[in-house]
């Protein structure tokens, strides 16, 4: 083979390798809270391809509005770690973010809201597209857990896990609008598309409480799901939402038009945070107590695989997901 042919052959191999890399599906990220690490899972061969260090106690993660960075909140590390959602390359660390247990960007992309689980506050950050700038720190009830922001980016709702409350914060005035008592250990919060109802998982109970927040807040129903209802994940169809029942070892599918459970999936090992494949076929759930990522086929209701990860896996996320 002459020099030109060798060059063309090598160039062809490089181009093919680049095309394969470009075609590769994005990884699944699993936060290992007690290991201060992230497991990166290849969704083709279902292997952990890498594990990298974070700050202390990474619990939740969220995509930046421009979709260029996955933000991992390190609660005890008082920092945010920015990671490329396609390659898992670490981009940068933002320090001085006090106790970011859970986080959410507002739909209008102007706010980043974090909840301080151990320090009993909710922080409102202005988001300029690159950096979070603290605007207001709001003392709340005991042990803020999860936050939801309405579709108009006017109100943030946060659950208080140990004072058993739901708190509404007006983003314009940066002040608490109201608070209402809930059942035991409220955790994740999910709002319906019309902003009328809020679903709150009761980790200390056996179901999901539903609040009408269109006027003065009021409890309208409790949906039985299973012991320790905890984390939500939209099905992407604007009608159904999943909730993990950590002690019952199940995941319930709720129709939020009828406010009833319409399906149930067995999810071993203390199911917590979830993501959903783009076609809605597979649930990816952190099995908190057995150090695994569990994959459930929604059509057969079977666990199709489990991947070993680190200690106390919590947040789960992939770029190749069903609409949120």
N, C-alpha and C positions, 0 to 999 in steps of 0.2 A: 504494500500500500504506500503510494507516494505521500509527500508531506501535505499536499492540498487535501487529499482524500482523508488523511488522518485528522486534519483540522476540522473538516466537515462532519466527520463521524463524532468527534468530541463535542462539537457545537450542537449536533442533533441530540446527543445524550443530555447535555445541559438543559436544552430547551424542553425536552420531555420531562426531566426531573422538575423543572420549574412549573410546568403545566400541571403535573400531578400534585405538587405542593399547593398550587393555587386552587385546585379542585378539591382538596382535602377539606372535609367538614370541620368547623371550628370545634375546639375542645369543650368538655364539660368541666366546670370548676366546682370543687367541693372544699368548703372551709373547715379545717380541723381546729376547733376552738381551743382544745386543751393542748394541742401541739404547736400552736402559733404557726400554722403552715397551711398551704393550699395544695390539694391534690389535683393534678391536671390529667383528665381521662380522655383517651382516644376513643371516640364513639364508633370506630370501625372495628378495631380488634379488642376493644374493651380492656385495655391495659392502662395502668397509671404510667404515663410517659415521663413525668417529672413531679417533684414536690419541692416547693420553694418556701422560704421563711417569710413570715409577715411580722407585724407587731403583735403584742400579747392579746390573746382572746379575740380573734377575728370571728364575728358572728354573722354579719349580714353584708350584702354587696348590692350594688346598683349601677346601671349603665349611665354614663354621662349623656346629656341631651344630644350631643353631636355624634354619639355612638362610637367614639374613637377610644374610649377608655372605660374599663370596668373598675369601679371604685370599691375597694375592700375596706370596711370600717373595723379598726382595731380598738376595741373598747378599752382595755387596760393599757394599750400602747399609746393612747391619746393621739392617734394618727390615722390618715387615710392613705392607702396604697393604691396607686394607679397602675393598671395592667392592660396590655393590649388584648382585647377580647378574641382576636383571631389567632394570635401566636403564643399568648401567655407570657410574652416578654414584659418584664417589670419596667415601667416608664419612669416613675418618680414617687416620692413619699412627701406628703404634706403633714407637717407636725403642728402641734399646738391645737389640735381639734379635741376638746376635752370630753372624754368618755362617749365616743360615738358607738353606741350599742346597735342602733338601727338607724336607717337613713332613707330619704326619698327626695327626688327632685320634683318640683311642681310641674304640671303640664305646660305652663307658659315659659318654662326654662329659666325663670328668674330667681327661684328659691331652692336652697338645699336645706332640708330640715333634718336634724339629728336628735335622737333621744338619749339622755344620759341616765342609763339604767341604774348605776350605782350612786350617782350624785343628785338624782331627783330634779332634773331640769330638762327642758326642751330648748334647743338652740336653733335660731333662725339665721341662716347665712344668705347673704346676697351672692348670686352666681353671675359672674361676668363672662362666662364661657371658658375660663381657664382656672380661676382661683376662687375658693369660698372666702367671703369676707363676713365676719361675725357682725350681725346687726343687732340682735337682742338675745339675751339669755333669760328664759322665763322659768322661775321656780314653779314646780307643779306638785302633784301628789307623790306618793311613795312608789319608787321603782317604775319609772316610765318604761314601757315595753316596746310597743310598735306604733307606727304613725301611718296615716292615710291622708292624702290631700285631694280635695274635690276637683272636679273636671274644670272648673272656672278659676282655679288657683286662688281662691279667696279664703278657704278655711282648711286648717290642719287639725286632724283628730288624733289624739294619742290616748292609749290605754295605760292605766296606772295599775301595775300588776299586784302590788301589795296593799294599796289603799282601796282597791276595788272600785275604780272610777273610770269614766270616759270623759276626756277634757276636749273642748273645742277652742281653737286659737284663731283669732282673726289676723290674717297675715298683713292687712293694710295698717291696722293700728298696733300690731305686734302685742296683743293683749288677749288674755283668756276671756272668751265670750260666755261660756257656761261649763258646768261640770255636772255629771249625773252618776249616781251609784250604780254599780253593776253587780253581777254575780262574782263568784270566787276566782281570783287570779286571771283577769282578762289579759289576753295576749294579742294576737294579730287582729287587724281591723281591715275590712273590705267594704268599699262603697259601691252601690249599684250605679249604672251609667247615668241615670237621671238625677243622681245626687240626693235622692229622697231617703234612702235607707242605708244604714250601716250595719254590717254583720261583725260581731265580735266573738272570737273563740274563747271559751271558758276552760282554761287549763285546770282549774280547780273544780270543774263540773263535768257534765256529760253531754254538752251541746253548744250550740251557737245562739247567742242572744241577738235579736234584731231590733234596732232602734230607728224610729222615724225622726229624722233631723230636719225635716222641711220647715218646721216651726219650732215651738218649744219641744225639746227632745223628750221622747217617751218610748218605753219598752213596749213593743207590739206583739212579740212572739219569741218563744225559745224553741229552736229546732233540735230535737234529739239526734245526735250523731254518734257519740261514743265517748268514753272516758278521756278527759284531758284534750278537748278540742283546742287546736293550737294555731297552725299556720294555714294561710289561704293561697291558692293559685288559680287565677282565672282560666277558664277553658278556652277563652278567645272567641267565643260565639255570642258574647253580650247577653247570655242567658244563664250560664252555669258557672259554678265555682267549686273547686275542690277544697276540702279542709282535712288536715291530718289530725287524727285522734291518737295522741302519743301513747297513752296507757292502753287503749283498746287495741292498738296495733292494726288500725284500719285507716282508710281514706274514704271520706264520704263525698259524693257529688250532689251539690245542692242546686235546685232550680230556684233562682231568686225572683222569678215571677210568681211561683206558687208557694215559695218559702217551705219547700219540702225536700227531703232526701230522695233522689231518684235512682241512685246506684251506690254501690259500696265495693271497695277493694281491700283485700288483705294486704297489709304492709308490715312485715316483721321488724322487730328490733327498735321500737320507739320512733316511728316516723315523725319527721320534723319538716324542714323547708323542702319545697318541691320546685321542679321546673317541668315543662311539657314540651315534647318534640313538636316540630313545626306542623306536622300533619295530625297532631293530637293523639297519635297511636300509643306513645309511651310516656309514662310518668317516671321522672327521675327524682327519687326521694332519698334524703339523708336518713339512714337508720342510726339514730343517735347513740344507741346503747351497745351496738355490736360492731362499730367502726367499719361500716360499709355504705356504699352507694347502691341502692336497690332500684332495679328497672322493672316496671310493671306494664304489661300489655293491656291496654284498656279494652281491647276487643275480646280477649280470652280471659281476662281477670287473673292471669297467672304472673307470678314472678319469673321473668325470663333470664335474669342474670343478677349477680351481685359482684361488686368490685371492692376489694379491700382498700380502705383509706386510713386516715389517721384517727386520733382520739377525739371523741365527741363531735362527729361531723354535723355541721349546722347548715349554713347557707349553701344552696345549689343553684347553678346558673349556666346557661349556654346561649350563645348568640343565635343559634339555629333553633328558635323556639316558636311556639304558637303565640299569637297576639296576646298582649297583656291587658 
